[in-house]
Amino acid sequence: MTTENQSLTIEFILIGFTDHPVLKILLFLVFIAIYLITMVGNLGLVALIFMEHRLHIPMYIFLGNLAFMDSCCSCAITPKMLENFFSKDRSISLYECMAQFYFLCLAETADCFLLAAMAYDRYVAICSPLQYHTKMSKKLCIQMTIGTFIASNLHSMIHVGLLLRLTFCRSNQIDHFFCDILPLYRLSCTDPYINELMIYIFSMPIQIFTIAIVLVSYICILFTIFNMKSKKGRGKAFSTCASHFLSVSIFYICLLMYIRPFEEGDKDIPVAIFYTIVIPLLNPFIYSLRNKEVISVLKKLMKNYNIPK
């Protein structure tokens, strides 16, 4: 078989976690529970924001889109991972692999932009409350959301397109539980230099830009809070941005831990589990349990449909 034909028909083997039968069952039960809770939590939050008119403000529009992207992230990774616990060959085709990476890249890139947009929203709400409706109009919110999805799609398509230029003639075993970009580079018999260069050209500026917005926004927020004379006002301001600050801190800590030189081996599975599986699980609870508006709307719906607490 020629290298060209091989590159078109190749299948990868996802090594996953373990071959121990008892551990496989335990891990399957843990991850399927996490997956179901993640989907119910995130899609439930999306439905709640969509149905309740008073939640149709920028903060909750961004939050709804973040929850939707977290659902996409879980859907891209977890079903195949669960299937492979009991699959004999644990194979995934080249194009399934590309699709998995596309949706993961889409979700992670959108999360970066949405978290930055939410940080700016909190900055305007706390630092310029009287101008909030002018600076964070519904039109601007929609433009930012559409811009996020366009930029995220373009970013994902660029990297998937570059992955398709590679030919894979080495081992087809990926020592991971999903098709991550760096293990694919290591299996390539085509020099991935251009691909790596494009990561520095496209991915790094996105991360630097979004982290800068978050940092500048929170520095301004902290200055404003510390200059407040009222303790009640300071407490309310801290409460307003606490959930977002916790979420963005977890996200970027995991992202920065995951970034490392290309030549290093696959030692990132625990971090990958955290940012592809655990973070989508945590976000709806971080934003819901500390949010009086969301809890109030949820109680109202439960009361309307006679659901016991």
C-alpha positions in Angstrom: 0.0 0.0 0.0 1.4 3.4 -0.9 1.9 6.1 1.7 -0.8 8.2 0.0 -3.4 5.4 0.2 -2.3 4.6 3.7 -2.9 8.2 4.8 -6.5 8.0 3.4 -7.4 4.7 5.0 -5.4 4.7 8.3 -7.1 4.0 11.6 -5.7 4.9 14.9 -5.8 2.9 18.1 -6.7 4.9 21.2 -4.7 3.3 24.1 -6.9 4.9 26.7 -6.4 4.3 30.5 -6.1 0.6 31.4 -6.7 -3.0 30.4 -7.4 -4.1 33.9 -11.1 -5.5 33.8 -12.1 -4.3 37.2 -10.6 -0.8 36.8 -12.2 -0.5 33.3 -15.7 -1.1 34.9 -15.0 1.4 37.7 -13.7 4.0 35.4 -16.6 3.5 33.0 -19.1 4.0 35.8 -17.3 7.1 37.0 -17.0 8.7 33.6 -20.6 7.9 32.4 -21.9 9.5 35.7 -19.8 12.6 35.0 -20.9 12.7 31.4 -24.6 12.5 32.3 -24.4 15.1 35.0 -22.4 17.4 32.7 -24.9 17.2 29.9 -27.9 17.7 32.2 -26.2 20.6 34.0 -25.0 22.4 30.9 -28.0 21.9 28.7 -30.3 22.5 31.6 -28.5 25.9 32.2 -28.9 26.7 28.4 -32.6 25.9 28.6 -33.1 27.9 31.8 -31.4 31.0 30.2 -33.4 30.6 27.0 -36.8 30.3 28.7 -36.4 33.0 31.3 -36.7 36.5 29.8 -35.0 38.3 32.8 -31.9 36.2 32.1 -31.6 37.7 28.6 -28.8 40.0 29.5 -25.2 39.9 28.4 -23.8 38.0 31.4 -26.3 35.2 31.0 -26.1 35.1 27.2 -22.3 34.6 27.5 -22.9 32.0 30.2 -25.5 30.1 28.1 -23.0 30.0 25.2 -20.2 28.8 27.5 -22.5 26.0 28.8 -23.3 25.0 25.2 -19.6 24.9 24.3 -18.9 22.8 27.4 -21.6 20.3 26.2 -19.9 20.2 22.8 -16.6 19.5 24.4 -18.0 16.6 26.4 -19.8 15.2 23.4 -16.6 15.3 21.3 -14.6 13.3 23.8 -16.6 11.3 26.3 -18.8 9.0 24.1 -15.9 7.5 22.2 -13.9 7.2 25.5 -16.8 5.3 27.1 -17.2 3.0 24.0 -13.5 2.1 24.1 -13.7 0.8 27.6 -15.4 -2.3 26.2 -14.3 -2.2 22.5 -11.8 -4.9 21.4 -9.9 -2.8 18.9 -10.4 0.7 20.2 -10.0 2.1 16.7 -10.9 5.5 15.4 -10.7 6.4 11.7 -8.6 9.3 10.5 -11.7 11.4 9.7 -13.4 10.6 13.0 -10.2 11.6 14.6 -10.2 15.0 12.7 -13.8 15.5 13.7 -13.1 14.9 17.3 -10.2 17.3 17.4 -12.2 19.9 15.4 -15.1 20.0 18.0 -12.6 20.0 20.9 -10.6 22.9 19.4 -13.9 24.8 18.6 -15.1 24.4 22.2 -11.8 25.3 23.8 -11.2 28.4 21.6 -14.8 29.6 22.1 -14.3 29.1 25.9 -11.2 31.4 25.8 -13.2 34.2 24.0 -16.4 33.8 26.1 -14.5 33.9 29.4 -12.7 37.1 28.2 -16.1 38.6 27.2 -17.5 37.7 30.6 -14.6 39.3 32.3 -15.1 42.5 30.3 -18.8 42.4 31.2 -18.0 42.2 34.9 -15.5 45.1 34.5 -18.2 47.3 33.0 -20.8 46.2 35.5 -18.6 47.0 38.5 -16.4 49.9 37.2 -19.0 51.8 35.1 -22.4 50.6 36.4 -24.2 53.8 35.2 -23.0 53.2 31.6 -23.5 49.5 31.7 -26.4 49.4 29.3 -24.6 51.7 26.9 -21.2 49.9 26.9 -22.7 46.4 27.1 -25.7 46.7 24.8 -27.6 43.7 23.5 -26.3 44.5 20.0 -22.6 44.4 21.2 -23.3 41.2 23.1 -24.6 39.5 20.0 -21.8 40.8 17.9 -19.2 39.5 20.4 -21.0 36.1 20.5 -21.1 35.8 16.7 -17.5 36.9 16.5 -16.5 34.2 19.0 -18.1 31.4 16.9 -16.7 32.7 13.6 -13.1 33.0 15.1 -13.4 29.6 16.8 -14.6 27.9 13.7 -11.8 29.5 11.6 -9.2 28.6 14.2 -10.4 24.9 14.3 -10.6 24.6 10.5 -7.1 25.9 10.1 -5.6 23.3 12.4 -7.7 20.4 11.1 -6.8 21.4 7.5 -3.1 21.4 8.4 -3.5 18.0 10.1 -4.9 16.6 6.9 -1.7 17.5 5.1 0.2 15.1 7.3 0.8 11.4 6.4 0.9 8.8 9.1 3.2 5.9 8.4 4.6 5.2 11.9 2.8 3.4 14.8 -1.0 4.0 14.7 -1.3 3.8 18.5 -2.2 7.1 20.3 -1.2 6.9 23.9 -4.2 9.0 24.9 -8.0 8.7 25.4 -8.8 11.1 22.5 -7.2 12.5 19.3 -5.1 15.2 20.7 -3.0 17.3 18.3 0.5 16.7 19.9 0.3 12.8 19.8 -0.8 13.1 16.2 2.3 15.2 15.4 4.5 12.5 16.9 2.9 9.8 14.7 3.4 11.8 11.5 6.1 10.9 9.0 5.6 14.3 7.5 7.5 17.1 9.2 4.9 19.0 11.3 7.0 22.1 11.5 4.4 24.2 9.6 1.6 22.9 11.9 3.7 23.8 15.0 4.4 27.2 13.5 0.7 27.8 12.9 0.0 27.1 16.5 2.4 29.8 17.5 0.9 32.2 14.9 -2.8 31.6 15.6 -3.2 29.8 19.0 -0.7 31.7 21.1 -2.1 35.2 20.2 -5.6 34.0 21.0 -4.5 32.8 24.5 -2.4 36.0 25.1 -5.2 38.3 24.0 -7.9 36.6 26.1 -5.7 36.3 29.2 -4.7 39.9 28.9 -8.4 41.0 28.7 -9.2 38.9 31.8 -6.1 40.2 33.8 -6.7 43.9 32.9 -10.4 43.6 33.7 -9.8 42.0 37.1 -7.1 44.5 38.0 -9.5 47.3 37.3 -12.2 45.5 39.2 -10.0 45.1 42.2 -9.0 48.7 42.2 -12.6 49.8 42.1 -13.6 47.4 44.8 -10.8 48.5 47.2 -11.8 52.1 46.6 -15.4 51.4 47.7 -16.3 52.9 51.1 -19.2 50.6 51.8 -18.5 47.1 53.1 -21.8 46.0 51.7 -20.9 47.4 48.3 -17.5 45.6 48.4 -19.2 42.3 49.4 -21.8 42.6 46.6 -19.1 43.4 44.0 -16.9 40.4 45.1 -20.0 38.2 45.0 -20.8 39.4 41.5 -17.5 38.3 40.0 -16.5 35.4 42.3 -18.1 32.6 40.2 -16.5 33.9 37.0 -13.1 34.4 38.6 -13.1 30.8 40.0 -14.1 29.4 36.6 -11.6 31.4 34.6 -8.8 30.6 37.1 -9.4 26.8 36.8 -9.6 27.0 33.0 -6.4 29.0 32.5 -4.4 27.1 35.2 -5.2 23.8 33.3 -4.5 25.4 29.9 -1.1 26.7 31.1 -0.2 23.3 32.6 -1.1 21.7 29.3 1.1 24.0 27.2 4.6 22.5 27.0 7.4 21.9 24.4 6.3 19.7 21.4 9.1 17.2 21.9 8.0 16.1 25.4 6.2 12.7 25.8 2.5 12.2 26.6 2.4 13.0 30.3 -0.6 15.2 30.1 -3.5 12.7 30.5 -4.5 13.9 34.0 -4.5 17.5 32.9 -6.4 16.6 29.7 -9.0 14.8 31.9 -9.5 17.9 33.9 -9.9 20.4 31.0 -12.0 18.1 28.7 -14.2 16.3 31.3 -14.0 17.9 34.8 -14.2 21.6 33.8 -17.4 21.1 31.7 -18.8 19.3 34.8 -17.9 22.0 37.3 -18.9 25.2 35.3 -22.7 24.9 35.6 -22.4 24.3 39.3 -19.9 27.1 39.9 -22.3 29.6 38.1 -25.6 28.2 39.4 -25.0 27.5 43.1 -23.5 31.0 43.8 -26.0 32.8 41.5 -29.1 34.1 43.2 -30.8 34.9 39.9 -30.3 31.4 38.5 -31.5 29.8 41.8 -34.5 32.1 41.9 -35.5 31.2 38.4 -34.9 27.5 39.1 -37.1 27.6 42.2 -39.8 29.4 40.2 -39.8 26.7 37.5 -39.9 23.9 40.1 -42.8 25.6 41.8 -44.7 26.1 38.5 -44.2 22.4 37.5 -44.8 21.2 41.1 -41.4 19.6 41.3 -40.4 18.7 44.9 -37.2 20.4 46.2 
